[in-house]
Amino acid sequence: MGPLPPGGAPSAMSPLGSLREVRARLAEYNTSPDGAPPRTHGTEFLYGPGFSIEIATSSEPVMQGIITVTEDDIAMPVLFRLVRTLKWRMMDMESGRVFGE
């Protein structure tokens, strides 16, 4: 999730950016498409070290992505650095715990 808007409630969401901006920001963390042809159902998968991110391609701006962690030891340091540096937020869907600003 994007940073909290000024004066926003913790549940408020700001955009992460345009699809192009999100791809460019995630590329700095070794996270990008795998080179497969684009899917036709409106989502794109980006693969990073120990995780993948599914983002909607059918609407601009990107409001959120779904992260699937496959290797905790590899993924979590990268994800925490990404959240801290980009001032994004990450929520654990099982516990509801939010990481980041």
All heavy atoms as an XYZ file, in Angstrom:
765
protein
N       0.843     -1.168      0.000
C       0.000      0.000      0.000
C       0.888      1.232      0.000
O       2.009      1.188      0.497
C      -0.890      0.016      1.250
C      -1.799     -1.190      1.368
S      -2.814     -1.166      2.867
C      -1.604     -1.546      4.118
N       0.385      2.292     -0.544
C       1.133      3.537     -0.557
C       1.169      4.166      0.824
O       0.555      3.681      1.767
N       1.897      5.276      0.963
C       1.965      5.944      2.261
C       0.610      6.503      2.664
O      -0.270      6.698      1.828
C       2.979      7.060      2.035
C       2.990      7.277      0.564
C       2.632      5.967     -0.070
N       0.455      6.749      3.961
C      -0.784      7.361      4.435
C      -0.894      8.767      3.871
O       0.089      9.509      3.852
C      -0.782      7.454      5.960
C      -1.047      6.172      6.729
C      -0.853      6.423      8.215
C      -2.438      5.670      6.457
N      -2.074      9.157      3.400
C      -2.248     10.545      2.989
C      -2.161     11.442      4.218
O      -2.439     10.996      5.327
C      -3.641     10.564      2.362
C      -4.322      9.323      2.771
C      -3.268      8.356      3.217
N      -1.788     12.713      4.054
C      -1.710     13.618      5.202
C      -3.017     13.617      5.988
O      -4.083     13.823      5.423
C      -1.423     14.987      4.582
C      -0.817     14.673      3.254
C      -1.447     13.373      2.804
N      -2.917     13.335      7.268
C      -4.099     13.303      8.115
C      -4.993     12.100      7.883
O      -6.097     12.033      8.400
N      -4.507     11.124      7.098
C      -5.321      9.966      6.764
C      -5.384      8.946      7.882
O      -4.482      8.834      8.695
N      -6.480      8.217      7.913
C      -6.637      7.125      8.863
C      -5.733      5.977      8.453
O      -5.378      5.856      7.279
C      -8.093      6.675      8.876
N      -5.346      5.109      9.389
C      -4.467      3.989      9.051
C      -5.001      3.093      7.947
O      -4.244      2.430      7.271
C      -4.356      3.222     10.373
C      -4.621      4.239     11.419
C      -5.603      5.194     10.807
N      -6.312      3.079      7.728
C      -6.873      2.243      6.670
C      -6.904      2.956      5.318
O      -7.223      2.351      4.307
C      -8.286      1.807      7.043
O      -9.113      2.941      7.205
N      -6.587      4.258      5.284
C      -6.602      5.018      4.033
C      -5.448      4.573      3.146
O      -4.386      4.197      3.626
C      -6.496      6.505      4.323
N      -5.673      4.609      1.843
C      -4.641      4.189      0.909
C      -4.320      5.298     -0.074
O      -5.216      5.936     -0.605
C      -5.090      2.944      0.133
C      -5.109      1.703      0.956
S      -5.611      0.171      0.114
C      -5.372      0.439     -1.587
N      -3.041      5.513     -0.312
C      -2.568      6.386     -1.375
C      -2.057      5.487     -2.488
O      -1.635      4.357     -2.229
C      -1.417      7.268     -0.886
O      -1.880      8.201      0.037
N      -2.044      5.963     -3.721
C      -1.534      5.142     -4.814
C      -0.038      4.849     -4.647
O       0.715      5.647     -4.092
C      -1.774      5.989     -6.058
C      -2.549      7.171     -5.645
C      -2.548      7.247     -4.165
N       0.369      3.699     -5.174
C       1.788      3.353     -5.230
C       2.459      4.090     -6.381
O       3.660      4.291     -6.374
C       1.963      1.845     -5.417
C       1.399      0.961     -4.303
C       1.534     -0.506     -4.691
C       2.074      1.247     -2.992
N       1.686      4.459     -7.377
C       2.186      5.140     -8.559
C       1.565      4.536     -9.806
O       0.741      3.627     -9.726
N       1.966      5.034    -10.953
C       1.493      4.454    -12.208
C       2.119      3.071    -12.363
O       3.106      2.743    -11.684
C       1.881      5.337    -13.394
O       3.282      5.288    -13.586
N       1.574      2.277    -13.241
C       2.122      0.942    -13.482
C       3.592      1.051    -13.882
O       4.445      0.299    -13.385
C       1.300      0.232    -14.561
C       1.592     -1.230    -14.810
C       1.512     -2.049    -13.529
C       0.644     -1.787    -15.858
N       3.904      2.010    -14.723
C       5.292      2.219    -15.162
C       6.194      2.587    -13.974
O       7.290      2.075    -13.834
C       5.340      3.307    -16.224
C       6.743      3.736    -16.590
C       6.720      4.834    -17.585
N       6.947      4.208    -18.875
C       7.008      4.842    -20.008
N       6.819      6.148    -20.048
N       7.250      4.209    -21.115
N       5.711      3.484    -13.106
C       6.492      3.889    -11.934
C       6.704      2.727    -10.963
O       7.799      2.545    -10.427
C       5.792      5.039    -11.197
C       5.783      6.339    -11.952
C       4.841      7.361    -11.331
O       3.883      6.984    -10.625
O       5.074      8.557    -11.572
N       5.658      1.937    -10.741
C       5.769      0.796     -9.831
C       6.779     -0.212    -10.374
O       7.636     -0.704     -9.630
C       4.391      0.150     -9.582
C       4.518     -1.170     -8.851
C       3.492      1.108     -8.811
N       6.699     -0.506    -11.659
C       7.684     -1.426    -12.263
C       9.108     -0.902    -12.078
O      10.011     -1.655    -11.729
C       7.410     -1.600    -13.752
C       6.278     -2.504    -14.077
C       6.237     -2.729    -15.581
N       4.972     -3.251    -16.004
C       4.181     -2.697    -16.918
N       4.529     -1.559    -17.511
N       3.045     -3.257    -17.248
N       9.308      0.391    -12.323
C      10.650      0.984    -12.210
C      11.141      0.946    -10.766
O      12.309      0.624    -10.509
C      10.642      2.419    -12.733
N      10.272      1.260     -9.816
C      10.671      1.241     -8.403
C      11.019     -0.172     -7.946
O      11.995     -0.374     -7.231
C       9.556      1.819     -7.530
C       9.416      3.304     -7.688
C       8.272      3.841     -6.886
N       8.159      5.274     -7.088
C       7.030      5.943     -6.956
N       5.926      5.320     -6.596
N       7.002      7.230     -7.161
N      10.221     -1.145     -8.354
C      10.485     -2.524     -7.940
C      11.715     -3.099     -8.631
O      12.401     -3.948     -8.055
C       9.255     -3.393     -8.201
C       8.055     -3.081     -7.301
C       6.834     -3.874     -7.735
C       8.388     -3.351     -5.846
N      12.019     -2.627     -9.832
C      13.217     -3.099    -10.535
C      14.480     -2.797     -9.735
O      15.458     -3.545     -9.802
C      13.298     -2.472    -11.922
N      14.455     -1.721     -8.941
C      15.599     -1.379     -8.097
C      15.832     -2.420     -7.002
O      16.890     -2.441     -6.374
C      15.392     -0.006     -7.469
C      15.335      1.114     -8.494
C      14.963      2.447     -7.879
O      14.949      2.563     -6.631
O      14.671      3.366     -8.652
N      14.851     -3.290     -6.786
C      14.948     -4.352     -5.778
C      14.964     -5.724     -6.450
O      14.506     -6.709     -5.876
C      13.783     -4.237     -4.783
C      13.842     -2.936     -4.035
C      13.235     -1.796     -4.560
C      14.556     -2.821     -2.853
C      13.324     -0.581     -3.904
C      14.650     -1.607     -2.198
C      14.040     -0.497     -2.728
O      14.138      0.714     -2.095
N      15.492     -5.755     -7.669
C      15.630     -7.006     -8.425
C      14.280     -7.713     -8.580
O      14.180     -8.926     -8.442
C      16.654     -7.919     -7.749
C      17.097     -9.050     -8.651
O      17.067     -8.934     -9.873
N      17.497    -10.158     -8.062
N      13.241     -6.925     -8.835
C      11.884     -7.447     -8.961
C      11.317     -6.994    -10.299
O      11.202     -5.802    -10.553
C      11.018     -6.936     -7.796
O      11.641     -7.311     -6.578
C       9.620     -7.492     -7.857
N      10.986     -7.979    -11.151
C      10.525     -7.657    -12.501
C       9.765     -8.844    -13.082
O       9.762     -9.928    -12.507
C      11.717     -7.298    -13.386
O      12.603     -8.389    -13.473
N       9.124     -8.650    -14.252
C       8.451     -9.770    -14.909
C       9.468    -10.845    -15.288
O      10.661    -10.583    -15.404
C       7.836     -9.142    -16.171
C       7.844     -7.673    -15.935
C       8.965     -7.397    -14.986
N       8.977    -12.048    -15.500
C       9.878    -13.158    -15.843
C      10.114    -13.300    -17.341
O      10.792    -14.217    -17.771
C       9.367    -14.469    -15.266
C       8.034    -14.909    -15.847
O       7.452    -14.162    -16.669
O       7.557    -15.996    -15.482
N       9.560    -12.411    -18.140
C       9.764    -12.465    -19.584
C       8.693    -13.237    -20.336
O       8.715    -13.305    -21.560
N       7.744    -13.826    -19.622
C       6.650    -14.540    -20.270
C       5.725    -13.530    -20.947
O       5.685    -12.362    -20.551
C       5.868    -15.352    -19.245
N       4.981    -13.973    -21.962
C       4.026    -13.056    -22.606
C       3.022    -12.524    -21.587
O       2.682    -13.220    -20.626
C       3.319    -13.935    -23.639
C       4.181    -15.129    -23.820
C       4.966    -15.296    -22.558
N       2.554    -11.287    -21.771
C       1.572    -10.716    -20.837
C       0.316    -11.566    -20.770
O      -0.106    -12.150    -21.764
C       1.259     -9.343    -21.425
C       2.286     -9.076    -22.451
C       2.886    -10.389    -22.858
N      -0.265    -11.623    -19.599
C      -1.518    -12.364    -19.411
C      -2.682    -11.461    -19.806
O      -2.578    -10.247    -19.758
C      -1.651    -12.796    -17.964
C      -0.520    -13.708    -17.580
C      -0.552    -14.045    -16.122
N       0.661    -14.791    -15.823
C       0.753    -15.678    -14.881
N      -0.271    -15.940    -14.125
N       1.876    -16.312    -14.672
N      -3.772    -12.068    -20.151
C      -4.907    -11.285    -20.629
C      -5.942    -10.995    -19.553
O      -6.921    -10.350    -19.825
C      -5.597    -12.015    -21.795
O      -6.012    -13.313    -21.340
C      -4.674    -12.148    -22.985
N      -5.749    -11.460    -18.333
C      -6.786    -11.286    -17.316
C      -6.575    -10.089    -16.397
O      -7.160    -10.010    -15.329
C      -6.985    -12.562    -16.503
C      -5.755    -13.068    -15.834
N      -5.235    -12.505    -14.704
C      -4.950    -14.099    -16.148
C      -4.165    -13.168    -14.337
N      -3.961    -14.136    -15.194
N      -5.750     -9.126    -16.780
C      -5.657     -7.880    -16.046
C      -4.710     -7.853    -14.870
O      -4.793     -6.946    -14.054
N      -3.834     -8.841    -14.747
C      -2.840     -8.813    -13.681
C      -1.460     -9.111    -14.256
O      -1.328     -9.715    -15.318
C      -3.125     -9.828    -12.558
O      -3.127    -11.141    -13.121
C      -4.440     -9.555    -11.880
N      -0.468     -8.671    -13.538
C       0.915     -8.904    -13.930
C       1.665     -9.418    -12.707
O       1.443     -8.934    -11.596
C       1.538     -7.600    -14.412
C       2.978     -7.721    -14.834
C       3.501     -6.427    -15.435
O       2.726     -5.695    -16.067
O       4.690     -6.150    -15.251
N       2.526    -10.399    -12.925
C       3.342    -10.924    -11.845
C       4.764    -10.415    -12.008
O       5.340    -10.489    -13.090
C       3.339    -12.460    -11.848
C       2.057    -13.045    -11.339
C       0.986    -13.243    -12.192
C       1.918    -13.374    -10.006
C      -0.203    -13.780    -11.728
C       0.728    -13.906     -9.527
C      -0.340    -14.108    -10.388
N       5.309     -9.893    -10.910
C       6.697     -9.465    -10.866
C       7.389    -10.355     -9.850
O       6.834    -10.641     -8.782
C       6.797     -7.999    -10.451
C       5.984     -7.013    -11.287
C       6.050     -5.622    -10.685
C       6.472     -7.001    -12.713
N       8.592    -10.808    -10.192
C       9.294    -11.766     -9.351
C      10.535    -11.137     -8.750
O      11.332    -10.521     -9.450
C       9.663    -13.003    -10.178
C       8.433    -13.696    -10.710
C       7.882    -13.356    -11.937
C       7.795    -14.664     -9.948
C       6.739    -13.966    -12.409
C       6.643    -15.286    -10.407
C       6.122    -14.927    -11.636
O       4.985    -15.537    -12.086
N      10.662    -11.293     -7.439
C      11.809    -10.771     -6.716
C      12.495    -11.879     -5.957
O      12.092    -13.048     -6.035
N      13.520    -11.544     -5.194
C      14.241    -12.559     -4.435
C      13.380    -13.153     -3.321
O      13.098    -12.497     -2.322
C      15.452    -11.809     -3.872
C      15.151    -10.366     -4.020
C      14.084    -10.217     -5.044
N      12.884    -14.356     -3.533
C      12.091    -15.050     -2.529
C      10.633    -14.654     -2.464
O       9.916    -15.052     -1.552
N      10.133    -13.889     -3.442
C       8.736    -13.471     -3.433
C       8.271    -13.118     -4.838
O       9.070    -12.946     -5.746
C       8.517    -12.276     -2.493
C       9.218    -11.007     -2.918
C       8.588    -10.064     -3.716
C      10.521    -10.755     -2.512
C       9.235     -8.901     -4.104
C      11.180     -9.593     -2.885
C      10.537     -8.666     -3.683
N       6.957    -13.035     -4.987
C       6.362    -12.501     -6.217
C       5.294    -11.487     -5.806
O       4.762    -11.544     -4.705
C       5.751    -13.617     -7.069
O       4.692    -14.246     -6.388
N       5.025    -10.558     -6.716
C       4.009     -9.529     -6.479
C       3.040     -9.541     -7.651
O       3.452     -9.466     -8.809
C       4.629     -8.125     -6.343
C       5.635     -8.083     -5.195
C       3.538     -7.077     -6.155
C       6.343     -6.759     -5.037
N       1.767     -9.636     -7.344
C       0.720     -9.579     -8.363
C       0.095     -8.193     -8.301
O      -0.361     -7.755     -7.244
C      -0.334    -10.644     -8.079
C      -1.459    -10.669     -9.083
C      -2.483    -11.749     -8.766
O      -2.342    -12.454     -7.756
O      -3.445    -11.863     -9.535
N       0.099     -7.489     -9.428
C      -0.501     -6.160     -9.478
C      -1.523     -6.105    -10.609
O      -1.365     -6.754    -11.637
C       0.551     -5.039     -9.635
C       1.441     -5.282    -10.845
C       1.378     -4.892     -8.389
C       2.433     -4.154    -11.104
N      -2.557     -5.323    -10.384
C      -3.598     -5.151    -11.397
C      -3.083     -4.238    -12.496
O      -2.472     -3.207    -12.220
C      -4.854     -4.574    -10.770
N      -3.328     -4.616    -13.727
C      -2.917     -3.797    -14.870
C      -4.110     -3.103    -15.518
O      -3.946     -2.370    -16.478
C      -2.204     -4.655    -15.932
O      -3.083     -5.702    -16.358
C      -0.921     -5.251    -15.385
N      -5.289     -3.331    -14.968
C      -6.501     -2.809    -15.598
C      -6.885     -1.412    -15.133
O      -7.813     -0.827    -15.681
C      -7.659     -3.776    -15.341
O      -7.830     -3.961    -13.952
N      -6.203     -0.888    -14.115
C      -6.548      0.456    -13.665
C      -5.294      1.198    -13.244
O      -4.336      0.624    -12.764
C      -7.538      0.388    -12.499
O      -6.952     -0.232    -11.385
N      -5.321      2.488    -13.474
C      -4.229      3.374    -13.058
C      -4.799      4.352    -12.054
O      -5.935      4.790    -12.205
C      -3.683      4.148    -14.269
C      -2.930      3.312    -15.258
C      -1.445      3.145    -14.912
O      -0.944      3.866    -14.030
O      -0.814      2.296    -15.523
N      -4.094      4.741    -11.054
C      -2.786      4.267    -10.647
C      -2.893      2.946     -9.895
O      -3.983      2.514     -9.530
C      -2.295      5.371     -9.709
C      -3.541      5.916     -9.096
C      -4.589      5.818    -10.188
N      -1.744      2.319     -9.655
C      -1.693      1.076     -8.883
C      -1.923      1.435     -7.418
O      -1.236      2.293     -6.867
C      -0.334      0.369     -9.062
C      -0.236     -0.856     -8.172
C      -0.106      0.008    -10.523
N      -2.901      0.781     -6.805
C      -3.224      1.064     -5.406
C      -2.610      0.050     -4.447
O      -2.332      0.374     -3.303
C      -4.739      1.085     -5.205
C      -5.443      2.194     -5.971
S      -4.906      3.853     -5.505
C      -5.581      4.006     -3.875
N      -2.426     -1.191     -4.914
C      -1.881     -2.224     -4.049
C      -1.388     -3.393     -4.882
O      -1.680     -3.496     -6.071
C      -2.931     -2.701     -3.046
C      -4.138     -3.364     -3.689
C      -5.203     -3.722     -2.671
O      -4.999     -3.582     -1.470
N      -6.338     -4.191     -3.135
N      -0.646     -4.246     -4.249
C      -0.185     -5.479     -4.865
C      -0.310     -6.595     -3.848
O      -0.378     -6.347     -2.640
N      -0.370     -7.814     -4.334
C      -0.437     -8.976     -3.450
C       0.910     -9.671     -3.501
O       1.351    -10.109     -4.567
C      -1.565     -9.931     -3.879
C      -2.917     -9.216     -3.809
C      -1.557    -11.177     -2.995
C      -4.057    -10.012     -4.397
N       1.559     -9.760     -2.352
C       2.882    -10.375     -2.263
C       2.728    -11.807     -1.784
O       2.040    -12.067     -0.794
C       3.788     -9.608     -1.284
C       3.975     -8.172     -1.756
C       5.126    -10.314     -1.112
C       4.668     -7.281     -0.747
N       3.396    -12.724     -2.470
C       3.476    -14.111     -2.043
C       4.934    -14.408     -1.745
O       5.784    -14.279     -2.627
C       2.952    -15.068     -3.136
O       1.601    -14.710     -3.449
C       3.005    -16.508     -2.676
N       5.214    -14.763     -0.507
C       6.583    -15.058     -0.085
C       6.829    -16.551     -0.244
O       6.050    -17.366      0.250
C       6.814    -14.618      1.383
C       8.186    -15.033      1.866
C       6.627    -13.119      1.521
N       7.924    -16.888     -0.928
C       8.293    -18.292     -1.105
C       9.521    -18.677     -0.298
O       9.715    -19.844      0.016
C       8.547    -18.607     -2.594
O       9.509    -17.684     -3.111
C       7.268    -18.500     -3.402
N      10.363    -17.714      0.036
C      11.570    -17.943      0.835
C      11.696    -16.821      1.867
O      12.226    -15.748      1.567
C      12.813    -17.962     -0.057
C      12.887    -19.105     -1.043
C      13.217    -20.429     -0.368
O      13.849    -20.425      0.701
O      12.821    -21.465     -0.929
N      11.217    -17.054      3.085
C      11.211    -16.021      4.128
C      12.572    -15.381      4.354
O      12.678    -14.162      4.444
C      10.747    -16.600      5.467
C       9.245    -16.841      5.525
O       8.530    -16.371      4.623
O       8.802    -17.499      6.477
N      13.605    -16.193      4.492
C      14.937    -15.679      4.828
C      15.486    -14.734      3.762
O      16.244    -13.824      4.070
C      15.933    -16.826      5.040
C      15.593    -17.662      6.262
O      14.822    -17.182      7.117
O      16.100    -18.802      6.360
N      15.106    -14.957      2.526
C      15.581    -14.123      1.425
C      14.664    -12.922      1.220
O      15.120    -11.796      1.035
C      15.675    -14.951      0.124
C      16.685    -16.086      0.293
C      16.038    -14.072     -1.066
C      16.658    -17.102     -0.823
N      13.359    -13.159      1.262
C      12.379    -12.134      0.904
C      12.228    -11.035      1.939
O      12.151     -9.847      1.588
C      11.019    -12.785      0.650
N      12.158    -11.385      3.197
C      11.790    -10.403      4.217
C      12.761     -9.229      4.325
O      12.309     -8.083      4.394
C      11.564    -11.082      5.569
C      10.382    -12.053      5.552
S       8.878    -11.466      4.723
C       8.311    -10.250      5.873
N      14.085     -9.438      4.308
C      14.968     -8.262      4.352
C      14.756     -7.326      3.160
O      14.782     -6.104      3.304
C      16.373     -8.857      4.348
C      16.210    -10.255      4.835
C      14.846    -10.681      4.386
N      14.516     -7.899      1.989
C      14.290     -7.085      0.786
C      12.971     -6.328      0.924
O      12.901     -5.131      0.649
C      14.292     -7.961     -0.489
C      13.939     -7.144     -1.719
C      15.629     -8.662     -0.663
N      11.929     -7.012      1.357
C      10.623     -6.370      1.491
C      10.640     -5.277      2.554
O      10.066     -4.205      2.350
C       9.546     -7.415      1.802
C       9.214     -8.366      0.650
C       8.314     -9.489      1.142
C       8.589     -7.628     -0.517
N      11.297     -5.518      3.677
C      11.370     -4.485      4.710
C      12.160     -3.272      4.226
O      11.794     -2.133      4.497
C      11.970     -5.033      6.007
C      11.020     -5.921      6.769
C      11.457     -7.126      7.289
C       9.696     -5.564      6.965
C      10.589     -7.947      7.996
C       8.822     -6.380      7.670
C       9.273     -7.584      8.183
N      13.234     -3.494      3.476
C      14.011     -2.376      2.928
C      13.176     -1.609      1.901
O      13.160     -0.373      1.890
C      15.316     -2.886      2.311
C      16.263     -1.761      1.908
C      17.618     -2.266      1.463
N      17.532     -2.991      0.216
C      17.816     -4.294      0.065
N      18.222     -5.013      1.079
N      17.700     -4.867     -1.106
N      12.465     -2.332      1.053
C      11.602     -1.721      0.042
C      10.545     -0.847      0.714
O      10.347      0.312      0.338
C      10.955     -2.855     -0.765
C      10.059     -2.540     -1.925
C      10.137     -3.680     -2.933
C       8.632     -2.356     -1.507
N       9.874     -1.377      1.724
C       8.828     -0.638      2.434
C       9.407      0.625      3.078
O       8.829      1.705      2.995
C       8.160     -1.552      3.491
C       7.340     -0.764      4.480
C       7.297     -2.590      2.807
N      10.543      0.484      3.722
C      11.164      1.622      4.421
C      11.609      2.697      3.429
O      11.334      3.878      3.616
C      12.347      1.130      5.253
C      13.003      2.197      6.095
C      14.122      1.651      6.984
N      15.125      0.903      6.244
C      15.314     -0.414      6.317
N      14.572     -1.157      7.103
N      16.254     -1.014      5.612
N      12.274      2.290      2.354
C      12.827      3.242      1.397
C      11.745      3.937      0.573
O      11.801      5.148      0.367
C      13.819      2.531      0.457
O      14.808      1.879      1.243
C      14.481      3.503     -0.490
N      10.768      3.182      0.096
C       9.725      3.753     -0.762
C       8.584      4.390      0.031
O       7.692      4.990     -0.553
C       9.165      2.675     -1.694
C      10.162      2.068     -2.681
C       9.499      0.983     -3.511
C      10.772      3.140     -3.556
N       8.612      4.219      1.360
C       7.557      4.737      2.234
C       6.195      4.132      1.879
O       5.150      4.787      1.943
C       7.518      6.258      2.225
C       8.850      6.859      2.623
C       8.716      8.227      3.168
C      10.011      8.889      3.513
N      11.032      8.138      4.128
N       6.239      2.857      1.490
C       5.031      2.088      1.251
C       4.667      1.369      2.536
O       5.423      1.396      3.512
C       5.243      1.075      0.133
C       5.359      1.669     -1.237
C       5.239      2.976     -1.586
C       5.640      0.960     -2.435
N       5.414      3.128     -2.936
C       5.666      1.901     -3.493
C       5.867     -0.360     -2.740
C       5.902      1.546     -4.809
C       6.106     -0.715     -4.054
C       6.122      0.228     -5.078
N       3.522      0.723      2.552
C       3.094     -0.081      3.695
C       2.794     -1.490      3.223
O       2.384     -1.702      2.091
C       1.844      0.523      4.339
C       2.120      1.875      4.972
C       0.886      2.507      5.568
N      -0.078      2.769      4.501
C      -1.395      2.693      4.654
N      -1.915      2.362      5.818
N      -2.204      2.954      3.656
N       2.998     -2.441      4.105
C       2.753     -3.846      3.799
C       1.909     -4.413      4.937
O       2.203     -4.177      6.106
C       4.104     -4.566      3.702
C       4.025     -6.000      3.323
S       5.668     -6.723      2.976
C       6.598     -6.365      4.454
N       0.848     -5.147      4.581
C      -0.022     -5.722      5.595
C      -0.016     -7.235      5.482
O      -0.169     -7.783      4.383
C      -1.459     -5.228      5.431
C      -2.379     -5.763      6.517
S      -4.067     -5.140      6.423
C      -4.707     -6.078      5.063
N       0.165     -7.901      6.616
C       0.047     -9.353      6.681
C      -1.442     -9.674      6.692
O      -2.166     -9.289      7.619
C       0.723     -9.863      7.951
C       0.670    -11.380      8.079
O      -0.295    -12.004      7.594
O       1.592    -11.936      8.682
N      -1.913    -10.353      5.662
C      -3.343    -10.623      5.507
C      -3.887    -11.529      6.614
O      -5.055    -11.474      6.936
C      -3.626    -11.250      4.138
C      -3.248    -10.354      2.969
S      -4.259     -8.894      2.859
C      -5.746     -9.602      2.216
N      -3.034    -12.377      7.184
C      -3.506    -13.293      8.228
C      -3.647    -12.600      9.572
O      -4.617    -12.821     10.287
C      -2.553    -14.482      8.332
C      -2.625    -15.377      7.119
C      -1.648    -16.541      7.200
O      -1.075    -16.789      8.282
O      -1.462    -17.198      6.169
N      -2.680    -11.765      9.936
C      -2.702    -11.141     11.260
C      -3.263     -9.727     11.239
O      -3.663     -9.200     12.279
C      -1.285    -11.110     11.845
O      -0.482    -10.186     11.134
N      -3.262     -9.062     10.076
C      -3.692     -7.681      9.979
C      -2.601     -6.689     10.367
O      -2.805     -5.493     10.325
N      -1.429     -7.203     10.732
C      -0.320     -6.334     11.139
C       0.191     -5.557      9.939
O       0.370     -6.111      8.847
C       0.795     -7.190     11.731
C       1.905     -6.391     12.302
C       2.869     -7.253     13.068
N       3.983     -6.433     13.506
C       5.131     -6.914     13.870
N       5.333     -8.215     13.880
N       6.105     -6.110     14.239
N       0.431     -4.255     10.132
C       0.902     -3.380      9.067
C       2.351     -2.988      9.341
O       2.702     -2.629     10.461
C       0.019     -2.116      8.951
C       0.566     -1.159      7.897
C      -1.414     -2.506      8.619
N       3.191     -3.078      8.319
C       4.594     -2.697      8.382
C       4.787     -1.477      7.521
O       4.220     -1.383      6.439
C       5.489     -3.830      7.865
C       5.274     -5.131      8.579
C       4.315     -6.035      8.133
C       6.013     -5.450      9.702
C       4.116     -7.233      8.781
C       5.811     -6.640     10.366
C       4.854     -7.538      9.913
N       5.592     -0.547      7.959
C       5.864      0.663      7.187
C       5.093      1.846      7.748
O       4.482      1.779      8.803
N       5.158      2.937      7.009
C       4.572      4.187      7.489
C       3.077      4.211      7.354
O       2.451      3.728      6.548
C       5.187      5.353      6.714
C       6.658      5.431      7.013
C       7.298      6.701      6.504
O       6.585      7.637      6.142
O       8.519      6.744      6.474
